[in-house]
Amino acid sequence: MAAARFVWIDNSLRPAKEAVVPFLSAGMQYGFSVFEGIRCYETDQGPAVFRMQEHVDRLLDSAHIVGFRELPVSAEQVTKAINQTIAANEFSSCYIRPMIYLDGAMSLTVEAGQPRFVVATWEWKTFLGAEAKERGIRANIASFTRLHPNIMMTKAKVSGNYVSSILAKTESQRAGFDEAIMLGPDGYVAECTGENLFIVRNIAGNKVISTSPRAGILEGITRDTLIILAHDLGYAVVEEPISRDQLYVADEVFVCGTAAEVVALREIDFRVIGDGKAGAVTRALQQEFDSLVSGRHARSAEWLAPVPALNAAAVKG
Ligand code: PMP
């Protein structure tokens, strides 16, 4: 994994070693920051960012949800900073982490500090392990409940929300599983620690795809992508509550996210799902997704934004 040489801090590219967070900041002390996870893929036209606009919009929505009033950056400036950070690091493919954090606020209000903007990037080829895509992974139901929106809002990617994800995933991995499935406060399946979840059932000879309703989950951009790709392939996709036992008897279960992409769950709570490997719908969607992000799909031009060459004057230090 090649380390990044440059990081965007506030208004400019800086050497990566300068990417330090002030210890006394609400971002650090209370997890009061919002962020995005975005991917840049290698294509024949050079590096290209997948669904840049939607990720930038979600970052600004997250900032709005947690109550930031005046932001240091516009959508255009976030987009430019992301492109320049990728180009400066000369990555052909990478993961991108823009963040807006609250600096300098040691009293518990948004007004007491200032929002600051950072973009980091790194090479990150496989998130759930190299074999995950081929074989599928093993998951269990977390003993921790997913956040209720009146406790920590699930539509915002707030750093503090991920304490809950880390608790759940650590517990699962210590118990020998790969990933945790989190039930919402209503007892139905919400999402995984960093992925949304889908099930596939054969109903009267048709394969029907279901996924948890939006209200209690992070509305994943990969989730949205797969719903569109599934429709393109002629499948019906229903957004409806999913119970724990519906997972057990599903023909296929898969999860998706920017980092994980599309991965089958081959076993849940020690019960084999379907025939214990990625099923036909999961594989079809994996293939569509792979061709989409590598620039070979009819929808690639719509969703992949090529990274413009770097303006050399942008790099300081
Ligand atoms: N749920 C949670 C809790 C996540 O952190 C993520 C990753 N951003 C997702 C779902 C998937 O979202 P996306 O497809 O936009 O990466």
Residues whose N, C-alpha, C, O or C-beta is under 5 A from the ligand:
A	BS01	PMP	G37 E191 C192 T193 G194 E195 N196 L218 E219 G220 I221 T222 R223 C256 G257 T258 A259
